[in-house]
Amino acid sequence: MKHIKFILLSIIIVSINSCSVYNFTGTGKIDAETFQVGFFQNNAELIEPGIDRTFTLELQDLIQNQTNLNLVKNGADLTYEGEIVDYRISPMTATADQQASQNRLTIRVNVRFTNKKKEADDFEKPFTFFYDYPAQQQLTGATLNSALKEIFERITQDIFNESLAKW
């Protein structure tokens, strides 16, 4: 009976200590108070107007919603900069009569992350994701909005995980 109480007590202590290392968003202790997100210029060959602003705001919102960091215009502890380097639509599957039945929108964003307090965390790397849609649909309106929402959610979460969650 003493062994069972000891094991249960050990599990409870480990659980309580574990909660102090991570919060509900999956980040560890963030040794920073402020962040800034520079404007992500659209440098892709194929230009879709407005996606640069949308992406920049999505990244800012994600970091604000999942951390207690304060957004500032300059001099931040954490800085996110970069550009949209690829916006591509390509056929994915074909029908028997050699026509596309599905298209794929792929967006790639190059990100430079700088941590003033811990330079070992700095990185520059591309993040890519895609959205498949029926070839009979035009990539406009609701289809475009759905595609951008899904792609930007995934890319911004990947950036967050790489820079703050360390996954």
Buried (B, 14 or more C-beta within 10 A) or exposed (E): EEEEEEEEEEEEEEEEEEEEEEBEEEBEEBEBEBBBBBEBEBBBEEEBEEBBEBBBBBBBEBBBEBBEBEEBEEEBBBBBBBBBBBBEBEEEEEEEEEEBEBBBBBBBBBBBBBBBEEEEBEEEEEBBBBBBBEBEEEBEEEBBEEBBEBBBEBBBBBBBEBBBBEE
